[in-house]
Amino acid sequence: VLVLFGEVLVLFGEVLVLFGEVLVLFGEVLVLFGEVLVLFGEVLVLFGEVLVLFGEVLVLFGEVLLLFAEFLVLFGEVLLLFAECLVLDAEDLLVRLEGLDVGEKGFDLLFVEWVVRS
């Protein structure tokens, strides 16, 4: 009876050893699953960094467009000043031509003389 009881205890010990091995394998599977999760997290972090860099590129592009728009505004103001100068010159020309006698020389010749004098 003791021998049979010993054999049962040995078989029970072997079952416990097998159960322990199964637990070790399960633990290794959990470790591998954890490593996969860590790698997935690192991929998400890299993807986030790429998105941040893309956002920074978009911001820089927007700043370049803003500078270009400001340049266009300044260029428009310069053109406006130039147009105002032309208007003032035209008004000055009209004031000077009002006092002249256009009959003998003709308007074209008077205009050429005014341009040469200016």
Contacts in CASP RR format, 6 or more apart in sequence:
PFRMAT RR
TARGET T0000
AUTHOR 0000-0000-0000
METHOD contacts of the structure
MODEL  1
VLVLFGEVLVLFGEVLVLFGEVLVLFGEVLVLFGEVLVLFGEVLVLFGEV
LVLFGEVLVLFGEVLLLFAEFLVLFGEVLLLFAECLVLDAEDLLVRLEGL
DVGEKGFDLLFVEWVVRS
89 118 0 8 1.000
93 111 0 8 1.000
93 114 0 8 1.000
96 114 0 8 1.000
97 107 0 8 1.000
97 110 0 8 1.000
97 111 0 8 1.000
97 114 0 8 1.000
100 110 0 8 1.000
102 110 0 8 1.000
105 113 0 8 1.000
END
